[in-house]
């Protein structure tokens, strides 16, 4: 049974990975029971392209298509999304708990407002040392500007 749920989650997240499919689901969320042509109307994609997206959504169990005469209507189904939300909520709870513990740790710790005196002196020495190295890296200044010959 667990393997089936993993496969369902894989199909659900794979179907949700495409922005066009998410937009199709959003349209069905606003107005359930749209025909395929009504659903496809705002998209700059061919009807066969929309049908392929609807096939993926159907395979994932996110929509159901019902044919009445020559019209095919699409409706949302909730079960795969519920499973995905349960999976996401488990990890949201995990991260929420860990971040709460981190926040409590940071808030209970007393942090010094200024570094200890030795740290200030060491930082000043490092700045001075880097300045002296930067000067030597540029090379010596020439006494004569470029292009002029020294007078003899």
C-alpha positions as CSV (number, residue, x, y, z in Angstrom):
1,X,0.0,0.0,0.0
2,X,2.9,2.4,0.8
3,X,4.4,1.8,-2.7
4,X,1.0,2.8,-4.2
5,X,1.0,6.0,-2.3
6,X,4.5,6.8,-3.3
7,X,3.6,6.3,-7.0
8,X,0.5,8.5,-6.5
9,X,2.6,11.2,-5.0
10,X,5.1,11.0,-7.8
11,X,2.4,11.3,-10.4
12,X,0.7,14.2,-8.5
13,X,3.9,16.2,-8.1
14,X,5.0,15.5,-11.7
15,X,1.6,16.7,-13.0
16,X,1.9,19.8,-10.8
17,X,5.4,20.6,-12.0
18,X,4.1,22.2,-15.3
19,X,2.8,25.7,-15.1
20,X,0.2,25.1,-17.9
21,X,-1.2,22.1,-15.9
22,X,-1.3,24.2,-12.7
23,X,-3.2,26.9,-14.6
24,X,-5.7,24.4,-16.0
25,X,-6.3,23.2,-12.4
26,X,-6.7,26.8,-11.2
27,X,-9.4,27.4,-13.9
28,X,-11.2,24.2,-12.9
29,X,-11.0,25.4,-9.3
30,X,-12.7,28.7,-10.2
31,X,-15.4,27.0,-12.4
32,X,-15.8,23.3,-12.1
33,X,-17.2,21.3,-15.0
34,X,-15.8,23.2,-17.9
35,X,-15.7,21.6,-21.3
36,X,-12.3,21.0,-22.9
37,X,-12.7,23.8,-25.4
38,X,-13.8,26.2,-22.7
39,X,-10.9,25.2,-20.6
40,X,-8.4,25.6,-23.5
41,X,-9.7,28.9,-24.7
42,X,-7.3,31.3,-22.8
43,X,-4.2,29.3,-23.6
44,X,-1.9,29.9,-26.6
45,X,-1.6,26.1,-27.1
46,X,-3.3,23.9,-29.7
47,X,-6.2,21.7,-28.6
48,X,-4.1,18.5,-29.0
49,X,-1.5,20.1,-26.7
50,X,-4.1,20.9,-24.1
51,X,-5.4,17.3,-24.4
52,X,-2.0,16.0,-23.6
53,X,-1.9,18.1,-20.5
54,X,-5.3,16.9,-19.5
55,X,-4.1,13.3,-20.1
56,X,-1.3,13.8,-17.5
57,X,-3.8,15.4,-15.0
58,X,-6.2,12.5,-15.6
59,X,-3.4,9.9,-15.1
60,X,-2.4,11.6,-11.9
61,X,-6.0,11.4,-10.7
62,X,-6.3,15.2,-10.3
63,X,-9.2,15.5,-12.8
64,X,-12.0,13.4,-14.1
65,X,-13.3,13.7,-17.7
66,X,-17.0,13.0,-18.4
67,X,-18.3,12.8,-21.9
68,X,-21.9,13.9,-22.6
69,X,-22.8,13.6,-26.3
70,X,-19.9,15.3,-28.1
71,X,-18.9,17.4,-25.1
72,X,-16.2,16.4,-22.7
73,X,-16.3,18.2,-19.3
74,X,-13.5,18.2,-16.7
75,X,-13.9,18.2,-12.9
76,X,-11.3,18.3,-10.1
77,X,-10.9,15.3,-7.8
78,X,-9.6,15.8,-4.3
79,X,-7.9,12.6,-3.2
80,X,-4.4,13.0,-4.8
81,X,-4.2,16.6,-3.6
82,X,-5.2,15.5,-0.1
83,X,-2.3,12.9,-0.1
84,X,0.1,15.5,-1.4
85,X,-1.0,18.0,1.3
86,X,-0.6,15.4,4.0
87,X,2.9,14.7,2.8
88,X,3.8,18.4,2.7
89,X,2.2,19.0,6.1
90,X,4.4,16.3,7.7
91,X,7.5,18.2,6.5
92,X,6.1,21.6,7.3
93,X,5.6,20.4,10.9
94,X,9.2,19.0,11.0
95,X,10.7,22.3,9.8
96,X,8.4,24.4,12.0
97,X,9.5,22.5,15.1
98,X,13.2,22.7,14.2
99,X,13.0,26.4,13.4
100,X,11.1,27.1,16.7
101,X,13.9,25.3,18.6
102,X,16.5,27.4,16.8
103,X,14.6,30.6,17.6
104,X,14.3,29.6,21.3
105,X,18.1,28.9,21.4
106,X,19.0,32.2,19.8
107,X,16.7,34.2,22.0
108,X,17.9,32.6,25.3
109,X,21.6,33.1,24.5
110,X,23.1,36.4,25.6
111,X,25.3,37.7,22.9
112,X,28.0,40.3,23.5
113,X,27.2,43.7,21.9
114,X,30.9,44.5,21.2
115,X,33.7,42.1,20.4
116,X,36.4,41.6,23.2
117,X,39.3,44.0,23.2
118,X,41.8,41.5,21.8
119,X,39.5,40.9,18.8
120,X,39.5,44.6,18.0
121,X,43.2,44.8,18.1
122,X,43.6,41.6,15.9
123,X,41.1,43.0,13.4
124,X,43.1,46.3,13.2
125,X,46.4,44.4,12.6
126,X,44.8,42.4,9.8
127,X,43.6,45.5,8.1
128,X,47.0,47.1,8.4
129,X,48.7,44.0,7.1
130,X,46.4,43.8,4.1
131,X,47.0,47.4,3.2
132,X,50.8,47.0,3.2
133,X,50.5,43.8,1.0
134,X,48.2,45.6,-1.4
135,X,50.7,48.4,-1.8
136,X,53.5,46.0,-2.6
137,X,51.4,44.0,-5.1
138,X,50.9,47.1,-7.3
139,X,54.6,47.4,-7.8
140,X,57.0,50.4,-7.3
141,X,56.1,53.8,-8.5
142,X,58.3,55.0,-11.2
143,X,60.0,58.3,-10.8
144,X,59.5,59.3,-14.4
145,X,56.1,59.4,-16.0
146,X,55.6,57.0,-18.9
147,X,56.6,58.2,-22.3
148,X,59.3,60.6,-21.0
149,X,62.9,59.8,-21.0
150,X,64.9,60.7,-17.9
151,X,67.1,63.6,-18.4
152,X,70.8,62.8,-18.2
